[in-house]
Amino acid sequence: MKLSIVDISPVSEGVTRTQALHNTIKLAQKAEELGYTRFWVAEHHSAASVAGRAPEIMIAAIAAKTKSILVGSGSVLLNHYSSYKVAEVFSTLEEIYPNRIDLGIGRATTGPISDIALQQDRSKRFHSNSNEQLAELLAWLENSFPSDHAFSTIPIYSVESKPNAYLLGSSIWSSDAAALLGLRYVFAGFINQLGAPSITENYFKKFNPSTAATSVETPELIMSVHAVCADTEMEARRLLAPVTYMYKNLGKGKLDEKLFHPENAIELLGYIPELVKYDPETKLIPKFIAGTQEMVKEQLDQIAKDYNVEEFIIQDVITDFDARLHSYELLSEFIE
């Protein structure tokens, strides 16, 4: 199978935001060495536990420190920005690093205050037209506006190669949009476990082939999962404690804490997280796929078979950086 990584630059106890960002670069270098296909960086705002907020900056930094691995956004939140500006930024990255840039596109709210702070026009309630924005973005990248369209007079000048376009999501809208436009689709399996079977099936069913440079002729589904691999089952459970507690805080709208070390997180939780395994009958993907190498591989193999995917993008929020590297070393042995 193909394996890739999406990283949020986690900030834990005793780690500065600067260190968290440099850890992301180090992890990307290790991922390239281990044979991972692509390395993406996420966009989050207003969270003390996450340093990754500007994918375009991190992409440039990572690409400069690596040689061949694909580098991209997972994702850039298009609903907050000008499609024209996003097209220019990623075309520029492609000009500097031809055939290495992935443009992962998503839409998301970042919080009631930060949503407004990200907007230029604050005179009205936050609103986005995702279909229009996405169509415009692809038209900019392809320079394919009709000749009578005003935007056709200001093309995006770029090298011959184009960024690889991916639509990321966990909703029926993202599935429909990716299928209609013939885009590669990345489904966030750790976010919408219940919707995974029907939404991904919808993508395959409605897929519309496209010969555009940013699109594909046959459907390409990538599954994004949260995975942790360790030498023992108990160690994997221990490493899940910080992210388990983080999600508990997020559910309360609490964003002002760094990630805790496993021992402190376990004390705050009052328990060591249990492992939930993938169920082939229901096809419900666990929020966290964790365990020993054998346990994780068995689940990924079954998910790949059930969902017809050849590539997984792995997210993790392990607070011990050495343990993170070891997890990805263990996972890399699944790469074919």
N, C-alpha and C positions, 0 to 999 in steps of 0.2 A: 504494500500500500504506500501511497504518498502521504507524508506528514509535513505539516507546516506549523507555524507558531503565530499567535497574536498576543501582544504583550501590552499591559496597561501601565508599566513602570510603577509597581507597588511600592509604597512608602511605609516602612515598618518602624517599630521602636528602635531608636539608636541610628537610624538611617536618614540622611538628609535628602531633600528632593534632588539635589545635584548628584548624589551618589546613586539614587534610584534611576535617574536617566542614564548615567554612565553604566549601570548594571545592565540596562536594556541593550546598549551597544555591545557590551561584552557577551551577552547572551546571543545576540545576532551573529557575532563572530563564531561562537561555539556551534550555533545551529548550522552555519555554513560548513564548518569542519565536519559535522556529523552527518551531513547529507540531506538536511531538510530542504524542501522545495522553495518555500517563501517565508518571509518574516514580515509580519504586519504590526503596526502600532495603532493603538486606539485613541479616541478622542473623548475625554471626560472633563467635566468642569465642576468646580466648587467642592471637590472632595479632598480632604487632607490625606487620605490613604492612597491617592492616585496622582502621579506626576505627569502622566501622559495626557496632554491637552492640545498639542499642536502637531498632528501627524506629519504635516509637510516639512516641518523643521527636523523632526526626528528621522524622517525618511532620508533627507539629505545627509545627515550626520552618519547614519548607518551605512548608506551606500558608499560613502567616502571611506569607511573603515572595513568594507568587505569587497569581494571581487566578482562574485558570480550569482549569489543567491538573489532571488527576486525580492524586492522591498516595496511595501505599500501601506495603505491605510486600511484599518479595520474597525471603524470606517471614518471617513470624513462626513460630518453631519450636514448634508447638502441643504436641508431645509432652513439653515441659519445663514446661508451665504449666497453670494451672487454666482450663478452657474458660470458666467464668463470668467470671473476671477479664479474659480476652482479649475476650469479648463486651462487657463494660462499657467497657473502654478504647476499642475501636473504635466503639462506639455514642456515646461521649462525643466522639470526634473528628468523627463524623458530625453530632452536634448543633452543634458549633462551625462546621464547614464542610460544610453539607448538600450532597449530591449530588456530592461531590468525593473521597470516601474509598474506597480499594480495600483489602480485607482479603485479602491473599495468604497462604494457609495452606500450611505445609510441615511436614516432620518430618525430623530429621537428628541424627546424633551430632555432638558438638562436640569430642570428645576424652575419653579415659577418666577424667581427673580433673575436667575442667569439667562433664562430664555429671552427675557426682555433686554437684559444687558447686552446680549449678542446682536440685537437688532439695531439697524440704523434709524428706522422710523418707529419711535416709541409713543406716537400719538394714538395708536390703535392696539387692540389686543393682539398678541402673537398669533400669527396665522401663516400657514405655508400651503403652496400648491405644488405638491410633490410631483405629480404627473407632468406638469408644465416645466418644472425645474429640471427634471430628469431628461425630458425630451430636448430641452435647450442645451443641457450639458453635452449630450451625445452629438447634437448638431454642431456645437462649437468644436468638439474634438475631431469630427469628420469634415468640418467646413462644408456642411451639406444644407445650409439654409437655402430656400428657394431664391432665385435671382431677384424677385420683387420684394424680398424681406429686407428690412433695414439692416439687420445684423449681417447680411451677406457682404456688406461693404467693408466690414472690419474683420477679416479672417484671422484665425489663430495661426500664426506662422510657427512651424515646428519642423523637426526632422521627419524623415519618411516613416519611421516607426511610431506607433501610438501606445499610450499606456494601456495595459490590459484592464478592461472595465469589468467590475463585479458588482452585483447588487446584493447587499447584505440585509437580512431581516428575519423576522419571526412571525410575520402576519400574512394573512391572505393577500393583502395589498401588494406586499413585496413579491410574493410568489406570482401574482398576476402580472405585475409590471415586468419582472424579469422574463417571464414567458413571452409576453407580447412583443418585447423589444429584442428578443433573442439573446439575452444576456446570460452570462454565467451567474449562478445563484448560490449564495452561501447562507445556509440556514443555521440560526443560533439554537442548536439543540438543547443547550443548558438553560435557555431562557423560557422557551415555550414547549415543554415536554408533551403536554396533552395535544397540542396542535401539530406536532411534527409529522405524524403519518399522513394526515389529510392535506396539509399545506404543501409538503414536498411532492405528493402525488399530483396535486393540482398543477405544479410547475411542469412536470413531465407531460401531463395530459394536454395542457394548453400551449406548449412551447411552439413558437413561431420561428422557423429557421431564418437566419440573416447572414448575408455575405459582407456586411459592414466590417471595417477593420477593428472596431471596438466590440463586435458581437461574435457569435459562434453559429455554426450551421447545425450542430446537434446539441441537445441539452447537456449542461455540465453542472452537476450538483456537488457542492462541497459541504460537508457537515462540520460545524464548529462545536466542539465539546470541551468541557472543563475536565482535565485529566491529571492525575497525580500518580506517579509510579515510585515505589520504594522497595527496599529489600524485604520488608515484612509487612504483613497486613496491619499490625498495630502501629508501625511507623507511618504508614499512609494515613491512617485515621488521625494520628497526632498532627500531621502536617495539614489536615483539613480544618483543624480547629480555628485558626485565624480567619479564614474566609467564611466559615460558618458563622462566626460571631460578627463579621463585617456585614453579611447579608441580614443578620438580625437587626443591626443598627440601621441599615438602609431601609428596612421595613418600617422603622419608626421615624424616618426622615432625618436621621442623625448622620451628618457627613463630616463632622469636625474632629474625628479621631484617626490617628494612624493605625496601621495594622499591628496587632499584638503578637508577641512571640507565642509559639504553641502552648507552652506551660501556662502563661498568663491567660491566654484565650480559653484554655480548658477550665481554669479556675473561675473565670467570669461566666462561662457557659454552665458550669456545674456538671459537665459530662464530657466524655470523649466521643466525637461523632461516630455514628454507625455507618457502615458502607451499604449502599443500595445498589443492587446489581440490575443490569439491563434485562428486561423481560421480553423475549422474542414474541410472545403471544400478544401482548398489548402494544409492542413496539414503542413503549415509553422510555425515552432516554433519561437516565438519571441526571440530576443536577450536577453531580460530581461522579466521574468514573475514576475509581481509585482502588489501589491494592498493590499486590506484587506484579511483577512483569507478566506472569502467566495469567493472572486474573484480568488485567487490563487488556492484554492482547485478545483473550477469548471474547471479551465484550466488543472490542473494536471490530474484530473479524465478523461477528454476528451482525452488528449494525451496518457494516459495509455491505453485507449480503442482503439484508432486509431493505435497505434504502437505496441500493444500487449506486453507491458512491465509491470512488477510488482514492479520495483524498480527505483527510481530516485536518482541520486547523485547531490546534491545541491551545487552550488558555489555562493558566494556572495562577494562583496567588499564594505561592509558597514564600514565606517570609525569610527563611534561611537560604541565602543565595547559593551556598554550596549544595544544599539539598535540591534546589531548583535545577542546577546543572546536572546533578546525578539523575534526577527524574527524567530529564531529556536525553541523557545518555542511555538509560534503560529503554526509553520509548524508541530511540533511533534504531534499535536492533530490529524493529518491525519494518523498517523502510526497505522497499524492494526496488 
